[in-house]
Amino acid sequence: MLSLPKPHSDFPFQTHIPAVLPSPFSHVDSSPGIIKDLSDLEKLAVLGHGNGGIVYKVYHTKNRSFYALKVLRLNENGIGILEAEILKRVNSPYIVRCHAVFDNDNCSEGDIGFVMEYMEGGSLHDVLQEHHRLPEEVISVLAKRVLEGLNYLHGMHIVHRDIKPSNLLVNDKGEVKIADFGVSHVVEGKFEVSDSNAGTCAYMSPERIDPDRWGGENADEFAGDVWATGVVMLECFLGYFPLIGPGQRPDWATLMCAICFGEKLEMPEKASPEFQNFVRRCLEKNWRKRATVLELLHHPFVGRNCCCSSTGLGDYVLRGQVH
Ligand SMILES: Nc1ncnc2c1ncn2[C@@H]1O[C@H](COP(=O)(O)OP(=O)(O)OP(=O)(O)O)[C@@H](O)[C@H]1O
């Protein structure tokens, strides 16, 4: 059994919750009997470790369902508080759902726990580990779901800032959803500078890595999520991190050179013209010329298999479920 305290709606730490976020508790389940007490959750296994936290597979003994419980250690920077605020407000089929947030109301070194929808298929990273690469038809559906999720988030002024395979989770139907708002940012003004070091550097856009050279000071933060989406989709096609060759260790210097100074990206010959164009529009180094999420949602590559029965990664997770 878990030792976190009862659910609490007022966080003990003062943090700046941006005014642009809509009012809280618009979706955290509040109906009786859903998830009221952490002691109703039985820890079954560790699903993964992230930055400062552990994710467990848990079983709710009263409603007899599985969930994922992410436990973060709160620190003096209030890490985890903005993530909780964001999770409490988002409600979209393209975002991993948060059913409850629990915090420790009486100590400065407490934990914060997020009870999340359990994604049976693990992450896209797990899928790629097992299947190495994905066909374009699947990537097309995947891209559509990620872009729909980003469109929703950006509409709420939320920049994800850490789109990467391990933050795209898959359920047993093969549907992909965006997870992990640990380094997300809420944009209040049109252009705003935030901590550009947060996130995973391999998927960072040129303007975040080298703001001087790529106009990062004035950059539209949402464009960084588009860049990362392009990197992930190309990685799915190739089966390895695309900005450096297969088998190379992506150290910081190599990455910085590839992202900020690299020659025009060579597209895989086998890729369709639509996919090549889609990736080029995402991986435009100059953020002013890069496609927007809305433009990409109308791109001929995106969702081109929507009329058929494809549910995205269904065939991939069902054959080799990781959890
Ligand atoms: N809702 C969930 N259902 C199933 N597995 C999950 C869920 N949430 C997270 N996981 C698993 O736990 C792992 C760790 O998740 P977490 O969000 O803490 O960190 P991360 O994204 O892997 O790393 P980082 O924090 O460094 O970005 C994920 O990669 C995934 O395998």
The ligand as a MOL file (V3000), in Angstrom:
LIG
                    3D

  0  0  0     0  0            999 V3000
M  V30 BEGIN CTAB
M  V30 COUNTS 31 33 0 0 0
M  V30 BEGIN ATOM
M  V30 1 N 0.1000 6.5660 -17.8560 0
M  V30 2 C 1.0620 5.6800 -18.0800 0
M  V30 3 N 0.7710 4.4150 -18.4320 0
M  V30 4 C 1.7360 3.5040 -18.6770 0
M  V30 5 N 3.0700 3.7770 -18.5870 0
M  V30 6 C 3.4310 5.0190 -18.2250 0
M  V30 7 C 2.4660 6.0350 -17.9450 0
M  V30 8 N 3.1260 7.1820 -17.6340 0
M  V30 9 C 4.4370 6.8890 -17.7240 0
M  V30 10 N 4.6360 5.6070 -18.0590 0
M  V30 11 C 5.9340 4.9230 -18.2410 0
M  V30 12 O 6.8470 5.4680 -17.3240 0
M  V30 13 C 7.9640 6.0500 -18.0200 0
M  V30 14 C 8.4420 7.2640 -17.2420 0
M  V30 15 O 7.5000 8.3020 -17.3980 0
M  V30 16 P 7.8150 9.7930 -16.9780 0
M  V30 17 O 6.7120 10.6240 -17.5070 0
M  V30 18 O 8.0270 9.8910 -15.5300 0
M  V30 19 O 9.2290 10.0980 -17.5370 0
M  V30 20 P 9.9500 10.0800 -18.9840 0
M  V30 21 O 9.1310 10.8340 -19.9380 0
M  V30 22 O 10.2910 8.6720 -19.4020 0
M  V30 23 O 11.3090 10.7780 -18.6320 0
M  V30 24 P 11.6110 12.3200 -18.3870 0
M  V30 25 O 10.9170 12.7050 -17.1310 0
M  V30 26 O 13.0900 12.3140 -18.2720 0
M  V30 27 O 11.0800 13.0360 -19.5840 0
M  V30 28 C 7.4300 6.3480 -19.4310 0
M  V30 29 O 8.4560 6.4040 -20.3880 0
M  V30 30 C 6.4920 5.1570 -19.6420 0
M  V30 31 O 7.2200 4.0230 -20.0560 0
M  V30 END ATOM
M  V30 BEGIN BOND
M  V30 1 1 1 2
M  V30 2 1 2 3
M  V30 3 2 2 7
M  V30 4 2 3 4
M  V30 5 1 4 5
M  V30 6 2 5 6
M  V30 7 1 6 7
M  V30 8 1 6 10
M  V30 9 1 7 8
M  V30 10 2 8 9
M  V30 11 1 9 10
M  V30 12 1 10 11
M  V30 13 1 11 12
M  V30 14 1 11 30
M  V30 15 1 12 13
M  V30 16 1 13 14
M  V30 17 1 13 28
M  V30 18 1 14 15
M  V30 19 1 15 16
M  V30 20 2 16 17
M  V30 21 1 16 18
M  V30 22 1 16 19
M  V30 23 1 19 20
M  V30 24 2 20 21
M  V30 25 1 20 22
M  V30 26 1 20 23
M  V30 27 1 23 24
M  V30 28 2 24 25
M  V30 29 1 24 26
M  V30 30 1 24 27
M  V30 31 1 28 29
M  V30 32 1 28 30
M  V30 33 1 30 31
M  V30 END BOND
M  V30 END CTAB
M  END
